[in-house]
């Protein structure tokens, strides 16, 4: 499993879906917002939590179509499907590789980008907590969309249409957690909901992704 994880990390970086692409897109989103809504700090502070979470969500979408595409093209996916390793474990490893190369850099860079949106000081901790809890769910749900569209030519748009509705609950509770943290309100409800969504996603979605891959490989 470790060898598979290291292989996927190398492939993700070589294919252009590594650290730089998601971070660059995240930075573009954050820097363009002040041009659209104005440079007023109070306005930016009110919408910062939603913009940061939306930017992270869209950045995660960029490399989803590559999760299984390279393995499908060179025949490795057929070998993985028939290997002694459960296909559900393979899917989980691929989701982990996607999170390490896409989600984790976003978590680390988010406080720096939040300065551009005048995010209130008390919200920085909750921004990090929300992204640490929520971005793994984005990667796991992304593997499900990638599994459904594997083998389709130009399936990137279809993949986005399939995955975006599944991302909405994570987006809502992640942004709400940051907003409540910024305003000093109780954060137990969004924190619990976000953690529950991620836990349920990690526990259940790999089985659905593995089933989708088996159907597409028949």
N, C-alpha and C positions, 0 to 999 in steps of 0.2 A: 504493500500500500504506500509506503514511503517512497519507493522508487517511482510508482505511478504519479505521486504528487510532485516529485521533483521534475519528472518528465513534462507534466502539464504546465508547471511554472516556466520551464524553459521554452516550451512551445508558445505559451501566451505572450512572453516577452518578445520572442523572435517574430511573431506574427503581427506585432504592432498593437496588441491589446494589453500592454503592460501598464506600468506605473504612469508613464507620461501622458498617454492619451486621455484617460479619465480625469487626471488633474488639470490638464490644459482646458478641457471642456468645462469643468467645474469653475475654473478661474474666469473663463469667458462669460459664463452665465452671471457670476457674481459681479463682474466689472461692467456688464452691459445694463444691469438693473438700474443703477443710479442715472444713467443716461435716459432711461425711459420714464422713471417716476420723479426725477429731480434729485438734487443733492441735499435736500433737507434731512438733517440727521434724525429728527423725531419720526418722520415718515419711514425712513429706512429701518429704524430700530423696531418699529411696529411690525414690519413685514419680513424682517431678517430671518426669523425662524422658518417661515414657509419657503422663502427663496433658497436658503441653504439646503433644506431638505429636498426641494424640487431639483436643485442642481445636482445633488448627490444621486438622486433617483435616475435622472436622465443620463448622468455619467456612467452609471452601472449598465444602462441599456446598450452602450456603444459596442461592447465586446461580447454580448450574449450569443450572437450568431456564430462565433468562433469556438464555442465550448465543445461542440461535437463535430463541427464541420471538417476540421482537418483529419480527425480520426475516421470519419466516414469516407473521405476522399481517398485515403491511402489504405483502406481496408482494416485499419486497426480496431475499429469499432466492432466489426464482426468477431475478431479474435477476443476482444474484451467481453463480448456477450456470451461466448462459449468457454471462457476461462473459469478455473475453479473459484475465483473471487466472485462473490455475489454481485450482480449488476447494480443492485441498490448501493453497495459500498463504492463501486466505481463512480456512480453518479454523485455520491456524497463527497468523494475526493475531488471530483471536478468542480463541484460547487465551492469547496474549500480553496482550491487553486484560484478560482475566479475572485473569491473574496480577498485573498492575500494580494493579488495583483491589481485589484480595482477598489474594493471596499476599504481595505486597511489604509492605503494611501489617502483616501478621502477623509477617513477618521483623523489621521494625523495632521492633515493640512487644513481641516475645517476651521480651527481657531484662528489661523492666520488670515483666511479669507473672510471670516466673520468681522474682522476689524474694518474691512471695507464697507460693511453694511451697518456699522455702528451698533452691533449687538450689545445689549446691556451686560455689564460685568458678571452679575450673578448667573447669567444664562450659559456661560462658557462650559461650566462643568456639566450641565444637563445636555448641552449640545453633544459633548463627547459621549456621555452615557447613552443618549438616544441613538447616535450613529453606531456605537458599539453593539447595542442591542438590535437595531433594526436592519443594518446593512447585510448581516448574514441571511436574513429572510429574503432580501432582494436577490442575492446570489442563488439561493436554493430555488426560489420561484422562477428565476431566469433559466435554470437548467431544465425546468419543466417545459417552458416555452421552447427552448432549444431542442429538446427531445421531440416535441410535437412537430417541429418544422425541419428536422434533420433530413437531408436529402433533397429538399426543395430548392430549386434555383431561385435566387433573389427572394429568399424567404425572410429577409430582415424586416420589411414593413409588416408582414403578417405576424412575425414574432413580437414586434412592438405592440400591435393591436391586441394580441393574446395576453401579454404579460402586464400591460399598463393597468387594466382593471384590477388585477390581483395585487398590484402595488398600492392601491389607494388606501386600504386600512393602515398599512405601515406608515404611509405618508401622513395620514391624519393624526395618528397618535404620536408619531415622532415629532412633528411640528408642534403639536399641542403640549408635549412634555417640555420642549424648549421655551415655548411662550409662557407657560405657567411658572417655570423656573425663573424666567426674567422678571415676572411680576410678583414673585414671592408667594404664589398661590400653592395650594396642595397639589402634589404631583403623583400621589399614589395611584389614582385611576389610570392616567395615560401610561405610567411606568409599568403597571401590572398588565395592562392590555398589550402594550408593545412587547413585553417579555413573553406573554402567553402566545401571541401571534408567531413570534420567532420560534418558540419551543414547538408549537404544533406544526409549523412549516417544516422544521428540520426532522421531526419525527415521522411525518406522513408523506410529504411531497416526493422524497426519493423513490418511494414505491410506485407512485404514479408516473414519475419520469422513466423509471426502468420499464414499466409496462408499455409506455409510449414508444420507447426505443425498440422493444421486442416486436411491436406491431409494424414499425417502419422498416425493420430488417427482414420481414417475411417476404 
